[in-house]
Amino acid sequence: MPDLGKYAFAVLGSYAASVLLILVLIAVSFWQRSRVKRALAEVEARQEKADG
């Protein structure tokens, strides 16, 4: 690891914040995916009832 000197806290904190934000974005994406998938299944079920 390179010697960051007096900037070590700022640099490592920035890396930590970036990783945390990326993980939050991934979690939100999976949460939205499950909501959309559930809504689509409901629409498809209603469609099947209307068709047959």
MARLOMI-228539 format. One record per residue: x, y, z of N, C-alpha, C, O, CB in turn; residue in one letter. Coordinates in pm, whole numbers, padded with zeros to 5 digits, always signed. Glycine has a CB too. Example, Ala and Ser with C-alpha at 12.3 -4.5 7.8 and 13.67 -1.06 7.14 Angstrom:
// MARLOMI-228539
+01319-00569+00780+01230-00450+00780+01320-00330+00780+01424-00332+00846+01131-00447+00905A +01285-00225+00708+01367-00106+00714+01290+00003+00787+01341+00114+00804+01408-00060+00572S 
***
This chain:
// MARLOMI-228539
+00085-00117+00000+00000+00000+00000+00090+00123+00000+00187+00130+00075-00097+00000+00122M +00057+00220-00084+00140+00340-00090+00128+00422+00039+00026+00418+00108+00101+00425-00211P +00232+00496+00068+00232+00584+00184+00147+00706+00151+00182+00784+00062+00378+00624+00224D +00037+00724+00220-00054+00833+00191-00029+00955+00280-00085+01062+00257-00196+00786+00208L +00055+00937+00379+00090+01049+00465-00030+01108+00536-00116+01036+00587+00158+01156+00385G -00035+01239+00538-00142+01306+00612-00277+01296+00541-00380+01333+00599-00107+01452+00633K -00278+01247+00419-00404+01233+00345-00465+01094+00356-00566+01066+00291-00380+01266+00200Y -00406+01008+00435-00452+00870+00446-00599+00862+00486-00676+00788+00425-00367+00793+00546A -00638+00938+00587-00776+00932+00633-00872+00976+00522-00974+00912+00499-00796+01019+00758F -00841+01084+00455-00928+01135+00349-00939+01037+00233-01048+01012+00182-00876+01270+00299A -00827+00981+00192-00827+00887+00079-00900+00759+00115-00986+00713+00039-00683+00854+00034V -00868+00701+00230-00933+00576+00270-01081+00599+00300-01164+00513+00272-00862+00517+00393L -01113+00713+00356-01254+00746+00380-01331+00760+00250-01446+00717+00241-01265+00874+00460G -01268+00818+00151-01332+00832+00019-01355+00695-00046-01460+00670-00105-01247+00920-00073S -01256+00608-00033-01274+00473-00086-01388+00402-00014-01471+00337-00077-01143+00392-00073Y -01392+00414+00117-01497+00348+00195-01634+00403+00157-01729+00327+00141-01471+00367+00346A -01645+00534+00143-01772+00595+00106-01815+00549-00033-01933+00522-00056-01761+00749+00110A -01721+00540-00125-01753+00495-00261-01804+00351-00261-01903+00320-00326-01630+00508-00351S -01735+00265-00189-01777+00125-00181-01915+00116-00117-02000+00039-00163-01675+00041-00102V -01939+00192-00012-02068+00191+00054-02179+00237-00040-02286+00176-00045-02064+00279+00179L -02156+00344-00115-02256+00393-00209-02285+00292-00319-02400+00276-00359-02209+00523-00270L -02183+00226-00368-02202+00124-00471-02286+00009-00416-02375-00041-00485-02066+00072-00523I -02258-00033-00293-02336-00141-00232-02481-00099-00211-02572-00180-00230-02274-00182-00099L -02504+00025-00172-02640+00075-00156-02712+00075-00291-02829+00035-00298-02640+00217-00095V -02646+00118-00396-02708+00118-00529-02744-00024-00573-02849-00045-00633-02613+00182-00631L -02657-00119-00544-02685-00258-00580-02805-00309-00501-02893-00375-00557-02562-00348-00554I -02810-00278-00372-02922-00322-00288-03054-00261-00337-03155-00331-00345-02898-00285-00141A -03054-00133-00369-03175-00067-00419-03217-00129-00552-03337-00145-00577-03152+00086-00435V -03123-00161-00635-03155-00223-00765-03223-00358-00746-03321-00388-00814-03028-00239-00850S -03172-00439-00654-03235-00568-00628-03373-00551-00567-03465-00627-00599-03147-00652-00536F -03390-00452-00479-03520-00425-00418-03621-00384-00525-03734-00432-00525-03507-00316-00310W -03580-00294-00614-03670-00251-00723-03701-00367-00816-03814-00380-00863-03607-00136-00802Q -03603-00451-00842-03623-00566-00929-03731-00657-00872-03816-00705-00947-03492-00644-00947R -03728-00680-00742-03828-00768-00682-03966-00704-00686-04065-00774-00708-03790-00802-00537S -03974-00573-00667-04103-00504-00674-04161-00511-00815-04280-00539-00832-04088-00357-00631R -04079-00487-00915-04125-00490-01054-04165-00632-01094-04264-00652-01164-04017-00436-01149V -04087-00729-01050-04117-00868-01083-04251-00909-01023-04330-00978-01088-04004-00960-01033K -04278-00868-00900-04404-00898-00834-04521-00829-00906-04626-00890-00928-04398-00854-00686R -04501-00703-00941-04607-00629-01012-04635-00691-01148-04751-00702-01188-04568-00482-01030A -04533-00733-01218-04550-00796-01348-04626-00928-01334-04711-00960-01417-04414-00820-01415L -04595-01004-01232-04665-01130-01210-04813-01105-01184-04898-01180-01231-04602-01207-01092A -04844-00999-01108-04985-00965-01083-05057-00926-01212-05171-00967-01236-04995-00851-00980E -04992-00847-01295-05052-00805-01422-05073-00927-01512-05178-00939-01576-04963-00701-01493V -04976-01015-01518-04989-01134-01601-05101-01223-01550-05174-01283-01630-04857-01212-01604E -05117-01234-01418-05225-01315-01362-05360-01256-01398-05452-01330-01433-05210-01327-01209A -05375-01124-01391-05500-01060-01430-05527-01079-01578-05641-01099-01619-05496-00911-01396R -05421-01073-01658-05434-01092-01803-05484-01232-01834-05570-01251-01921-05300-01067-01873Q -05431-01331-01764-05473-01469-01787-05619-01489-01748-05692-01561-01815-05383-01567-01709E -05662-01424-01638-05801-01435-01597-05893-01371-01701-06001-01424-01728-05821-01369-01461K -05851-01260-01758-05934-01190-01857-05941-01269-01987-06044-01268-02055-05878-01049-01883A -05832-01337-02022-05827-01412-02148-05902-01544-02139-05958-01591-02239-05682-01437-02188D -05905-01604-02023-05960-01736-02024-06051-01762-01914-06105-01871-01903-05857-01834-02023G 
***
